[in-house]
Every structure is written in C-alpha cells, then in structure tokens.
C-alpha cells in the first residue's frame, strides 16, 4: 500500500464494514438486528460473507493504524493510539478466523438461547473482546489529545463513543436481551465511523493535527 492509500484505509474499513453488515441484516433469512450480534452471521450458508467482512475490515484497520504510526505528530497518544487501533484490527481478524457458536435461533433451525461455549467460540469471544476494549482505550486517549488541543467537540465525541462501546459490551455480557443486543450492534457499527475519523491520518508533518 502507498502512503496515500494507507491514509484512506480507515474510511474504507468503515464503508466495507457498514455496507456488508447492513446487507446481511436486511437480506439474510432469520438474521434479526434486535436478537443477533453481527458475529453470528459467520454461521450458516452465507457465513463466508461476515468472515470476509471481519478479515478485510480488520486488515484495513491495521493498515490505517500503520499510517497513524507513520504520520501522527508527537504528543498525547502518539504511540499508543496506533497500537490500540492495530490491536482492534487484529481482534476483528481473529473474530473472523474463529467464528462463534450458532445461538439465539441463528442460523434458522438453531435452538433459542446461548449454548455452552466451544473452544472455538471461547477464542472468538476472547479476541473480539480484546479488540473492542482496545478501541475503548483508543477513544479515551484520543479524547485527551483532542481536549489538550482545544478540539472540544471531537474530545466529547471520542469520550461518548468509548463510553457507549464499553457500556454496550458490559450490558450485553451481563444481561443479553433484545435491548442490550440492539444497543451493542448499533454502538459497534457506529464505532467504525469514529475509527474512520481518527485514522484519516494527515500527511507527515501536518501541523493542523492535534498534539
């Protein structure tokens, strides 16, 4: 990838992720946004679509993290934000390589409820959780960077995104139901927009970036 294409990788990741996610919620038989987290789409006849979505999006996210590492001016989070976003991308790739167990009636014919975790399902849950928590940490650090540079709206947006993602993960883990599932899906989808904004790295040496 060239330096120019690396700077566009975060935006590309968001577009791929959102388009493929929306398509599956709209057109896959029995796939319900209020009952099924996106990972469950890795199961069934068309599971390869979501597997591909995670792997491609994760790879693009890592590419965007590399661009940040190369071009982000020194200051708060200059080392850790690219690393954490890279971990988030790696978590997505891992989630694609290790699909979760069928659950909550998906694919159609699967019993309702959550089965006992298989080894593969446990790996999926672990790597996905690490990736999501890395994104939360990146949100917090970028909020501090934005605030220090008096970019108050972006600071508030980053705090809100990180807090919403953390609460959505905690809520789904503690009490999985239609409300927490829907909240998690919407917040996780929106977090890709935040990543697109943050990872749209400037040219090396651009002084307009917050420090």
C-alpha positions as CSV (number, residue, x, y, z in Angstrom):
1,X,0.0,0.0,0.0
2,X,1.2,3.5,-0.8
3,X,1.2,6.3,1.9
4,X,-1.9,7.8,0.2
5,X,-3.9,4.6,0.2
6,X,-2.9,3.9,3.8
7,X,-4.5,7.3,4.8
8,X,-7.8,6.1,3.3
9,X,-7.8,2.7,4.9
10,X,-9.8,3.7,7.9
11,X,-12.6,5.2,5.7
12,X,-12.5,2.1,3.5
13,X,-12.8,-0.1,6.6
14,X,-15.9,1.7,7.8
15,X,-17.5,1.6,4.4
16,X,-16.9,-2.2,3.9
17,X,-18.0,-3.0,7.5
18,X,-21.2,-1.0,7.4
19,X,-22.3,-2.0,3.9
20,X,-21.8,-5.7,4.5
21,X,-23.4,-5.5,7.9
22,X,-26.5,-3.7,6.7
23,X,-26.8,-6.1,3.7
24,X,-26.9,-9.1,6.0
25,X,-29.3,-7.6,8.5
26,X,-31.6,-6.7,5.6
27,X,-31.4,-9.8,3.4
28,X,-30.3,-12.8,5.3
29,X,-33.1,-15.1,6.3
30,X,-33.8,-15.0,10.1
31,X,-31.0,-12.5,10.9
32,X,-32.5,-10.0,13.3
33,X,-30.7,-6.9,14.5
34,X,-32.5,-7.0,17.8
35,X,-31.6,-10.6,18.5
36,X,-28.3,-11.3,16.8
37,X,-24.9,-9.7,17.1
38,X,-23.1,-9.4,13.8
39,X,-20.6,-12.2,14.7
40,X,-23.5,-14.8,14.4
41,X,-23.7,-14.0,10.7
42,X,-20.4,-16.0,10.4
43,X,-22.6,-19.2,10.7
44,X,-24.8,-20.7,8.0
45,X,-24.7,-21.0,4.2
46,X,-23.6,-17.4,3.7
47,X,-21.3,-17.2,6.8
48,X,-18.3,-16.6,4.5
49,X,-19.6,-13.0,3.9
50,X,-19.2,-12.0,7.5
51,X,-16.0,-13.9,7.9
52,X,-14.7,-11.9,4.9
53,X,-16.1,-8.7,6.4
54,X,-14.2,-9.2,9.6
55,X,-10.9,-10.2,7.9
56,X,-11.0,-7.4,5.3
57,X,-12.1,-4.7,7.7
58,X,-9.5,-5.8,10.3
59,X,-6.7,-5.7,7.7
60,X,-7.8,-2.2,6.6
61,X,-7.9,-1.1,10.2
62,X,-4.3,-2.3,10.8
63,X,-3.3,-0.5,7.6
64,X,-4.8,2.7,9.0
65,X,-3.0,2.1,12.3
66,X,0.3,1.9,10.4
67,X,-0.5,5.2,8.7
68,X,-1.2,6.8,12.0
69,X,2.1,5.4,13.4
70,X,4.0,6.9,10.5
71,X,2.3,10.4,10.4
72,X,0.8,11.2,13.8
73,X,2.7,14.2,15.3
74,X,4.3,13.7,18.7
75,X,2.1,14.3,21.7
76,X,-0.5,12.5,23.8
77,X,-1.2,9.1,22.5
78,X,1.1,9.2,19.5
79,X,2.5,5.8,20.4
80,X,-0.5,4.1,22.0
81,X,-3.4,5.2,19.7
82,X,-1.9,3.5,16.6
83,X,-1.0,0.4,18.7
84,X,-4.5,0.1,20.2
85,X,-6.2,0.6,16.8
86,X,-3.9,-2.1,15.4
87,X,-5.0,-4.4,18.2
88,X,-8.6,-3.6,17.4
89,X,-8.0,-4.6,13.8
90,X,-6.2,-7.8,14.9
91,X,-9.2,-8.6,17.1
92,X,-11.5,-8.3,14.1
93,X,-9.3,-10.7,12.0
94,X,-9.3,-13.1,14.9
95,X,-13.1,-12.9,15.2
96,X,-13.3,-13.8,11.5
97,X,-10.9,-16.7,11.8
98,X,-12.7,-18.2,14.8
99,X,-16.5,-17.9,14.2
100,X,-18.8,-18.1,17.2
101,X,-21.1,-20.9,18.0
102,X,-24.6,-20.8,16.5
103,X,-27.0,-19.3,19.0
104,X,-30.3,-17.5,19.5
105,X,-32.1,-19.3,16.7
106,X,-29.5,-18.4,14.1
107,X,-28.9,-19.9,11.6
108,X,-32.5,-20.9,11.2
109,X,-33.1,-24.2,12.9
110,X,-30.7,-23.4,15.8
111,X,-32.4,-23.6,19.2
112,X,-33.0,-20.4,21.1
113,X,-30.6,-19.4,23.8
114,X,-26.9,-19.5,24.1
115,X,-25.2,-22.9,24.1
116,X,-22.2,-23.9,26.2
117,X,-19.1,-22.3,24.6
118,X,-16.9,-24.5,22.4
119,X,-13.2,-23.9,22.3
120,X,-13.6,-22.0,19.0
121,X,-16.4,-20.0,20.5
122,X,-14.4,-19.1,23.5
123,X,-11.5,-17.9,21.3
124,X,-13.9,-15.8,19.3
125,X,-15.3,-14.2,22.4
126,X,-11.8,-13.5,23.8
127,X,-10.2,-12.0,20.7
128,X,-13.3,-9.9,19.9
129,X,-13.4,-8.6,23.5
130,X,-9.8,-7.6,23.5
131,X,-10.2,-5.8,20.2
132,X,-13.3,-3.9,21.4
133,X,-11.6,-2.9,24.7
134,X,-8.6,-1.7,22.7
135,X,-11.0,0.6,20.7
136,X,-12.4,1.9,24.0
137,X,-8.9,2.7,25.3
138,X,-8.0,4.4,22.0
139,X,-11.2,6.6,22.3
140,X,-10.2,7.7,25.8
141,X,-6.6,8.6,24.8
142,X,-7.7,10.5,21.7
143,X,-10.3,12.4,23.7
144,X,-7.4,13.6,25.9
145,X,-5.4,14.6,22.9
146,X,-8.3,16.5,21.3
147,X,-9.1,18.2,24.6
148,X,-5.5,19.3,25.1
149,X,-5.7,20.8,21.6
150,X,-9.0,22.6,22.4
151,X,-10.9,20.4,19.9
152,X,-13.8,20.1,22.4
153,X,-16.4,18.6,20.1
154,X,-14.1,15.8,18.9
155,X,-13.0,15.2,22.5
156,X,-16.6,14.9,23.6
157,X,-17.4,12.7,20.6
158,X,-14.5,10.4,21.5
159,X,-15.5,10.1,25.1
160,X,-19.1,9.4,24.2
161,X,-18.0,6.7,21.7
162,X,-15.7,5.0,24.1
163,X,-18.2,5.1,27.0
164,X,-21.0,3.8,24.8
165,X,-18.9,1.0,23.5
166,X,-17.8,0.0,27.0
167,X,-21.4,0.1,28.3
168,X,-22.7,-1.8,25.3
169,X,-20.1,-4.6,25.8
170,X,-20.8,-4.7,29.6
171,X,-24.6,-4.7,29.1
172,X,-24.6,-7.5,26.6
173,X,-22.3,-9.6,28.7
174,X,-24.3,-9.1,31.9
175,X,-27.8,-9.3,30.6
176,X,-28.2,-10.4,26.9
177,X,-31.6,-9.5,25.7
178,X,-33.2,-7.6,22.8
179,X,-32.4,-4.2,24.3
180,X,-28.7,-4.9,25.1
181,X,-28.2,-6.7,21.8
182,X,-29.6,-3.9,19.7
183,X,-27.6,-1.3,21.7
184,X,-24.4,-3.3,21.2
185,X,-25.0,-3.8,17.5
186,X,-25.7,-0.1,16.9
187,X,-22.8,1.1,19.0
188,X,-20.3,-1.3,17.4
189,X,-21.4,-0.3,14.0
190,X,-21.1,3.4,14.9
191,X,-17.6,2.9,16.3
192,X,-16.4,2.2,12.8
193,X,-17.3,5.8,12.0
194,X,-15.2,7.1,14.9
195,X,-12.3,5.0,13.6
196,X,-12.7,6.4,10.1
197,X,-12.4,9.9,11.5
198,X,-9.4,9.2,13.7
199,X,-7.5,7.1,11.3
200,X,-7.7,9.6,8.4
201,X,-4.1,10.4,9.1
202,X,-2.6,13.6,7.7
203,X,0.5,14.0,5.6
204,X,3.7,13.6,7.6
205,X,4.5,16.8,9.4
206,X,1.0,18.3,9.0
207,X,0.8,20.9,11.9
208,X,-3.0,21.0,11.8
209,X,-3.3,17.8,13.7
210,X,-4.0,18.0,17.5
211,X,-1.0,17.3,19.7
